[in-house]
Amino acid sequence: MDWSAIQVSEENNSFIYKGKLLFNKEYDEVLKFHSPGLAPVKDASGWYHISVKGIEVYKARYNRTFGYYFNRASVINNDSWFHIDDMGERLYDVNYAWTGNYQEHLCAVRDFNNQYFHIDLDGNPIYESKYRFVGDFKDGYACVKQLNGFYKHIDKLGNVLNDKTFLDLGVFHKNYATAKDKNGWFHIDKKGHELYKERYTMIEPFYNGFAVVDTFEKTKQIINEDGVKTLDV
């Protein structure tokens, strides 16, 4: 059975395959299947994962389970978060206040001091720094909010990408990222250089060379990568 063709019902309590109820069973709640073909479900016993045959992968039950990414899933046991592998085995001994999903072989976590950082596939921190917040890695870089409140980009070794800091920051998309300074939002390149002088109240990442922006005059426009307005929308 192709797990990617299995759909979650509109009620979020069962699975549908080729228009028919799968496993002839309803749960309290379900989340969709992820590679390698496992899905989180909840019934009277708690949260756990099932295979494409509807069979539980392990005997343990959790307060919450989430989808698999890189064959690793976040689970909550009481107030402790950690990851399990696709056999249900715990990956590491450390408990966290929150764990994210693995992206590009790395994962964002928050410790019980409410500080964020990234761990590798074995659960080891990839750098010594701690942050007020970190985002997922995308195309080799992640946004982090430093303890001083300013944002930067880091690489997969934890090195800062450039010497620029911002009030807010987005991930890189097709070589450019959204950034905010005291005057508003704009786009930057990987050196942290602005692409144009204009500032906006809101911007989107470039989509094939164009981005939607909201101006301080409360209009909505489309600009190109040089910051030139092409359309009012």
C-alpha positions as CSV (number, residue, x, y, z in Angstrom):
1,M,0.0,0.0,0.0
2,D,1.3,3.5,-0.9
3,W,1.3,5.4,2.4
4,S,1.4,8.7,0.5
5,A,-2.0,8.0,-0.9
6,I,-3.6,7.5,2.5
7,Q,-5.7,10.5,3.5
8,V,-7.0,11.8,6.8
9,S,-10.8,11.9,7.1
10,E,-12.5,15.3,7.4
11,E,-13.3,14.5,11.0
12,N,-9.5,13.8,11.7
13,N,-10.4,10.5,13.3
14,S,-9.8,7.9,10.6
15,F,-7.9,7.2,7.4
16,I,-9.2,7.0,3.9
17,Y,-7.7,5.0,1.1
18,K,-9.2,5.0,-2.4
19,G,-12.4,6.5,-1.0
20,K,-12.9,3.9,1.6
21,L,-12.4,3.8,5.4
22,L,-9.1,2.1,6.1
23,F,-8.6,-0.4,8.9
24,N,-12.4,-0.4,9.5
25,K,-11.6,1.8,12.6
26,E,-12.1,5.2,14.0
27,Y,-9.7,6.9,16.5
28,D,-10.1,9.8,18.8
29,E,-7.7,11.7,16.6
30,V,-5.1,11.0,13.8
31,L,-2.4,12.8,11.9
32,K,-1.3,11.9,8.4
33,F,1.2,9.3,7.4
34,H,4.9,10.2,6.9
35,S,7.8,8.3,5.6
36,P,8.6,5.5,6.3
37,G,4.9,4.9,6.3
38,L,3.9,5.6,9.9
39,A,1.1,7.8,11.4
40,P,0.3,9.2,14.9
41,V,-3.0,8.1,16.3
42,K,-4.9,8.6,19.6
43,D,-7.3,6.3,21.2
44,A,-8.4,5.6,24.8
45,S,-5.0,4.2,25.6
46,G,-3.1,7.4,24.5
47,W,-1.0,8.5,21.5
48,Y,1.2,6.1,19.5
49,H,2.1,5.3,15.9
50,I,0.7,2.7,13.5
51,S,1.9,1.2,10.3
52,V,0.1,1.2,6.9
53,K,-1.4,-2.1,8.1
54,G,-3.0,-0.4,11.1
55,I,-0.7,-2.2,13.5
56,E,0.8,-0.4,16.5
57,V,4.6,0.0,16.0
58,Y,5.4,-0.2,19.8
59,K,3.6,-0.8,23.1
60,A,4.4,2.6,24.7
61,R,1.8,5.3,25.0
62,Y,2.4,9.0,25.1
63,N,0.5,12.3,25.9
64,R,1.2,13.3,22.3
65,T,3.0,12.0,19.2
66,F,3.9,13.7,16.0
67,G,4.8,12.7,12.5
68,Y,8.1,11.1,11.4
69,Y,10.8,13.2,9.7
70,F,14.1,11.4,8.9
71,N,12.7,8.4,10.6
72,R,12.4,10.3,13.9
73,A,9.3,11.5,15.7
74,S,8.7,13.9,18.5
75,V,6.8,12.6,21.5
76,I,5.6,14.0,24.8
77,N,5.7,11.9,28.0
78,N,4.1,14.0,30.8
79,D,6.1,17.3,30.5
80,S,9.1,15.8,28.8
81,W,9.7,15.9,25.0
82,F,12.1,13.7,23.1
83,H,12.5,11.8,19.8
84,I,11.9,8.1,19.1
85,D,13.0,6.1,16.0
86,D,10.8,4.2,13.7
87,M,10.8,1.2,16.0
88,G,9.7,3.2,18.9
89,E,13.0,3.3,20.6
90,R,14.1,6.4,22.4
91,L,17.0,8.2,20.6
92,Y,18.8,9.9,23.5
93,D,18.5,10.3,27.3
94,V,18.0,14.1,27.5
95,N,14.5,15.5,28.1
96,Y,13.4,18.8,26.6
97,A,10.7,21.3,27.2
98,W,9.9,21.2,23.4
99,T,11.2,19.4,20.4
100,G,10.6,20.2,16.7
101,N,10.7,18.0,13.6
102,Y,14.0,17.1,11.9
103,Q,14.7,19.2,8.8
104,E,17.9,18.7,6.8
105,H,19.1,16.2,9.4
106,L,18.9,18.7,12.2
107,C,16.2,19.7,14.7
108,A,15.3,22.7,16.8
109,V,14.8,22.0,20.6
110,R,14.1,24.1,23.7
111,D,15.6,23.2,27.1
112,F,14.0,23.7,30.5
113,N,15.7,27.1,30.8
114,N,13.7,28.1,27.8
115,Q,16.8,28.4,25.6
116,Y,16.8,27.1,22.0
117,F,19.4,25.3,19.9
118,H,19.8,22.5,17.3
119,I,20.6,18.9,17.7
120,D,21.8,16.3,15.2
121,L,20.3,12.9,14.3
122,D,21.8,11.3,17.4
123,G,20.4,14.1,19.7
124,N,23.7,15.9,20.2
125,P,23.9,19.7,20.2
126,I,25.7,20.9,17.0
127,Y,27.1,24.0,18.7
128,E,27.6,25.5,22.2
129,S,25.5,28.6,21.8
130,K,22.0,29.1,23.2
131,Y,19.3,31.3,21.8
132,R,16.0,32.9,22.6
133,F,14.6,31.1,19.6
134,V,15.7,29.1,16.6
135,G,13.9,28.1,13.4
136,D,14.3,25.1,11.1
137,F,17.2,24.8,8.7
138,K,16.4,25.4,5.0
139,D,18.9,25.2,2.2
140,G,21.7,25.0,4.8
141,Y,20.8,28.0,7.0
142,A,18.5,28.8,10.0
143,C,17.3,31.9,11.6
144,V,18.2,32.4,15.3
145,K,17.1,35.0,17.8
146,Q,20.1,35.9,20.0
147,L,19.9,36.5,23.7
148,N,20.2,40.2,23.0
149,G,17.0,40.1,21.0
150,F,18.5,40.5,17.5
151,Y,18.3,37.9,14.7
152,K,21.0,36.3,12.6
153,H,21.5,33.5,10.1
154,I,23.6,30.5,11.1
155,D,25.0,27.6,9.0
156,K,24.9,23.9,10.0
157,L,28.0,24.2,12.1
158,G,26.5,27.0,14.1
159,N,28.6,29.7,12.4
160,V,27.0,33.1,11.7
161,L,26.6,33.7,8.0
162,N,27.5,37.4,8.1
163,D,28.0,40.3,10.5
164,K,24.5,41.7,10.1
165,T,21.8,41.6,12.7
166,F,18.0,42.3,12.3
167,L,14.9,42.9,14.4
168,D,13.3,39.9,12.6
169,L,14.4,37.5,9.9
170,G,13.1,34.9,7.5
171,V,14.8,31.8,6.0
172,F,16.5,32.0,2.6
173,H,14.3,31.2,-0.4
174,K,15.9,31.2,-3.8
175,N,19.0,33.0,-2.4
176,Y,17.1,35.9,-0.7
177,A,15.5,36.3,2.8
178,T,13.1,38.6,4.4
179,A,14.5,40.9,7.1
180,K,13.2,43.7,9.3
181,D,15.0,46.7,10.7
182,K,13.7,49.8,12.6
183,N,12.2,51.1,9.4
184,G,10.3,48.0,8.3
185,W,10.6,44.9,6.2
186,F,12.8,44.3,3.1
187,H,14.8,41.6,1.3
188,I,18.4,40.7,1.8
189,D,21.1,38.5,0.1
190,K,23.4,36.0,1.8
191,K,25.8,38.8,2.8
192,G,23.0,40.5,4.6
193,H,22.9,43.4,2.1
194,E,19.6,45.0,1.3
195,L,18.3,44.5,-2.2
196,Y,16.7,48.0,-2.2
197,K,16.1,51.0,0.0
198,E,12.3,50.8,0.4
199,R,10.7,49.4,3.6
200,Y,7.3,47.8,4.0
201,T,4.9,46.7,6.8
202,M,4.8,43.2,5.5
203,I,6.6,41.2,2.7
204,E,6.5,37.7,1.3
205,P,9.5,35.8,-0.1
206,F,10.2,36.1,-3.8
207,Y,8.1,33.8,-5.9
208,N,9.9,33.3,-9.3
209,G,11.4,36.8,-9.1
210,F,8.4,38.7,-7.6
211,A,7.1,39.3,-4.1
212,V,3.9,40.8,-2.6
213,V,4.4,43.6,-0.2
214,D,2.2,45.8,2.0
215,T,3.2,49.5,2.1
216,F,2.9,52.0,4.9
217,E,0.2,53.7,2.8
218,K,-1.9,50.5,3.3
219,T,-1.6,49.5,-0.3
220,K,-0.5,46.1,-1.6
221,Q,2.0,45.8,-4.4
222,I,4.1,43.3,-6.3
223,I,7.8,44.2,-6.6
224,N,10.7,42.5,-8.4
225,E,14.1,41.6,-7.0
226,D,15.4,45.1,-7.6
227,G,12.5,46.5,-5.4
228,V,10.8,48.0,-8.4
229,K,7.0,48.0,-8.3
230,T,5.4,46.1,-11.1
231,L,1.7,46.0,-10.1
232,D,-0.8,47.2,-7.6
233,V,-2.9,44.3,-6.2
